[in-house]
Amino acid sequence: MVQYKLYYFPVRDMPFETMPVLSIDGYMLPQTYAILRYLAKQFGYAGKTPLEEATIDALAGLMNDFKYETSPYYNAYFNDEISAEELEKLKTENFKPWLEKLFNFYEKYLRKSNSGFFVDSGVTWIDLFVVDQIGTFINHAPSCLEDHEELQKLRDKVLSIPEIKEWVEKRPVTDR
């Protein structure tokens, strides 16, 4: 028999009654992108100029748009009542076309940059975030980087950063 373990989070105590939340000296900062931007500024991964910061925000917004547009596929993926055929149809008609569009836009920015990262000053939080998301996309479409050399180079570059490489080698592996 399948056993389930339910974890309760005190979401009613959270600023927007959702996760994630970053606690900073007792202050609860909600929302993924706000947390990412805050940490990036704290650790020097936010871009070096206002234009770089705005470009990074635009690239993050593009990922957010992608997640919205592909929500039919992801909702089905996490729904055990959806048949494999229905899920495959959504992957083909929804997920893969939007992923191709996302990757093409990202590669346009990578080709413009002189650093091999999304902005000229070097690695920023959006590089780390996109590479992390690519790992998830590979779980859904293993050959998704096949025709995307610039993104493959970005992924290789980020995953070769010593601290990241060390973490990836020892972290727990998940399929979702």
Phi, psi and omega in degrees: 000139179290137177246140181240147174236121182262128177255131178256132174248140181285066186296334179295338177273356181274152183306316180246016181057034177219169173248158003275163175220137175253125178268122180238104182049043178089346177276131182262109179264116181267170171080126184308307186292325176296319178296314180299316180295317180301309181296322179299317179293323180294326188246012174080028180244026186259000188098158186260343182228162176303324179292320176297317178300318180293321178297316178300316178299320179296318179293325175292319177298325177298318177296320179297318176299316179301315182296323177295312183295330181262011180300328176301319179292311183295322177299319178292321181301322181268006180255110182292349181271353179278135180287158178300324180293316179297318180296316179297322178297316178295323178298315182289318186269338184243298187296305186296317178297320179290325178296318178299317179297314179301310182298320179296318177296315180299319181293330176301317179289322179296322179292329180284334185281147178266002187253347187088354174248182185291331179236158187297331185287349177121200186295135177225178182298331182291327176297314180296317182295313181297317179297320176298316180295324177302322177302319177293317181298323179298326176298328182269329183215084188308330182261018187298335180269357186311316182257021185231075185299320182296318178291325177296318178296317178301313180301312180299318182295314180294316183289351176265356174297124190311314182293322179289316179303315180298316180295315182300323180292332185249352184290158174291144180262133177233160180255359180232000000 
